[in-house]
């Protein structure tokens, strides 16, 4: 039996854009639901689970960045791709800091949206057999189960976004070795450039908040001057 099609939620106040995206993504094999604003999205999310949310930033009432932050506070880890106005760098950075996994500037080519969606979905962890012996990294009170891509503090699961899981996987593959920002951008499946490197910096800052006792003086996810970032577990 083939795997079920990924289920996407499109959140945009523009009815024309919602319709176009729904038709385009459905033609490429996705199940697609739509929401006209943040309140509508909340009602849908209360009853359904999605593989990815595509959300416009500029919406009346609660905007996309605020909704992203609220969903992360509610420990909803569904990947989020934000659609931002072209040139609005502050919106993009704010979105990443709020917990978004990626952003795409408007106007965009539908094929580029498709590539971004598929790249995010590929970064999602795949379930491991329950009887697989865990391999665990210890970082003070924090544990990272490599097999399950799961971060724990005591018995409490620390929620990771899809991008944070992929970053941990990259660092696990390069333990105690610096990984350049350029390589992180490439391994995350993103286009190159300073904007994407800045986006990686934001993701690292957010990940440190979950790994470190004092994120401003990181012990485990270190910055190596001139070389990049390095994970040094206990």
N, C-alpha and C positions, 0 to 999 in steps of 0.2 A: 504494500500500500504506500502511495506517495505521501510526502509530508503535506500538511494543510498549507494553503496559501497564507503568507503573512497578512495580518489584519492591521491596516493603517487608520489613524484618525486624523482628518484634515480639519484644522480650526482656523477659520478665516471669515471676516465679516462681509467680504465681497462675494455675492452670490455667483457671479460669473466665474470668478477664479475657482471657487469651490467646485462648480460643475465641470470646468475644464480639467482640473486636477483629478477629479473622480473618474472621469472617462479615460483620461490618459493612463492613470495608474491601473485601472481595471483592465485595460487592454494589455498591460504588461504582467498580468497574473496576480495582482493584489486584491484582497478584499478591502473595500474602502467604506468608512463611515465618515460623516461630516458633521461639524458643529459650527454654528453661526457666531458664537462668542464664548467667552470664558465660562459664563454660567451654564450655557448649553453643554459645553464640554464636560463640566463637572458632573452634570446629571448622567451623561453617557458613561463617564469613567466610573461612576458609582456602581454600575451594573455590568460592565464589560471590561475585559482585559485586552490590550492591544500590543502589537509587536513594536510599534513606533508611532510617535505623534509628530505631525508636520504642522507647525503653528506660526501664524503671522504675528509679528511683534506689535504693529500698530493696529489696535482694535479699540473701539469705544468701551468705556468702563474699565474693567481690569485688562491690562495689556498682556502681551505674550510673556514678557519677562517676569511680571508679577505672578502670573499663573504658573510659570515654570518653577519659580521659587517656592510657591505654595505647595505644589505637587511634591517637590523634593522634601519639604518639611513634613508632609504626610507620608513620607517614605515610599512614594510611588517611584519606582526606578525605571519605568518605561523610557527608552531612548527618546529624546526630543530634538528635532531639527527645526530651528527658527528661521523664518523668512524675514529679512530685514531690508529696509530701504537702502538703496545703493549709496555708499559713502558714509553711512551712519555707523562709524567705528565704535562709538561709545555704546550704542545699542548692542552691538555684537559682543563686546567685552562684558557688558552687564549681563547679557544672556548666558554666556559661558560661566560667569561667576555664580549665577543663579542656579546652574545645574544642567544647562543645555549641553548636548553632545556635539553639536555642530551648527553652523549657520550657512545660509545661502542668500546672497544679495539679489534683490529685485532690480531690474527685470532679469530673468534667468531663462536659459534654454531648458525645456522639459527633460531633455536627455541628461543634462547636468544634475537635475533634481533626482532622476532615476539612479545615476551613479552614486550620489551622496547617500541615498536611502540604502542601496545595496551594500555600500561600504560600512555603514553603521550596523546593518543586520549581520554582516559577516563578523563583526567584532563582538557580538553577543556570545556569552559562554554557552557551551553545549553541556547537557547533563552528563555526569559520569556515573558509572555503575556504583550502586550503594556499597558493594563489598570491596571496592578498590581501596587499598591501603593508602591513607592520606599522606601527602608530603606537605609539611607545614613549615613556613618561615615564622620566626618569632622576632617581634620588634617591641621589646618591653612588654606591656600588657596586651599588645595587639598580636593576633595570629593571622597569617594568610595561608589558607588551604589551597595549594597549587592545583590539585586535581579538580577541586570544585569551584575554583576562582571565587572563594568566599573569605571575607574579612570578618574576624571575630574579636570582640573584647569581652573576656570572660565567656559567658554563655549567650551574650547578646550579639546578634548579627549587625555589623556595620554596613549600611547600604552603600553599594558602589554603582555608579552609572556604567553604561556599556564602555564609554571611553576610558573611565578609570580602570575597569577590568583589563582592557587592552594594554593600558600603560603598565599595569602590574605584570602582565604576561611578558611584555618587552623587557622590563627590568629583571624579571626572574631569569630570562634567557641570557642576561648580561650581568649577573650578580657581581657586585664589587668592581664593576668596570664602568667607566663613564660612557654615557650614551648621548650623542650630540643632539641638539634641537632639530637639526636637519634630518637626522635619521628617525627621530620620533615622528616628525611630520610625515615622512615617507612611509613608515611602518603603520601609521594610523590611516593610510590610504588617502591623504589629502594632497592638494596641489602645494607646490613650494612657495616660498616668499616670506617676507618679514611679518606679514599679517598673520599667517598660519603659525609662525614660530612664536609670536606674541600670544596666540590662542593656546599653544602648548604650555607656555608659562602660566597662563591662568589655570589650566587644568592641573598643573603640578601644584600650584598654590592650594587648590581645593583638595587635592589628594593628600597633601601634607596635613591638612586639618584633621584628617581621619587617621593618619598614621602616627603623628607626632604629639608628644606631651606639650611641647612648645614649638608650634609651626614656624615661628620667627627665627628659631635657632635649631634647625632640623638636625636630628641625630641619625636618622635612618635614610631618608631620601635627601641626599646631600647635593649641593651645587659644587661642581668642580670647575673652578675658574678657567675659562677659555676652552673647556672640553664638553660641558653639558651637565647631565644629572646622573647620579649613581645611587643604587639601592644597596645599603649595607646593613643586613639583619644582624641579630645577636649571634 
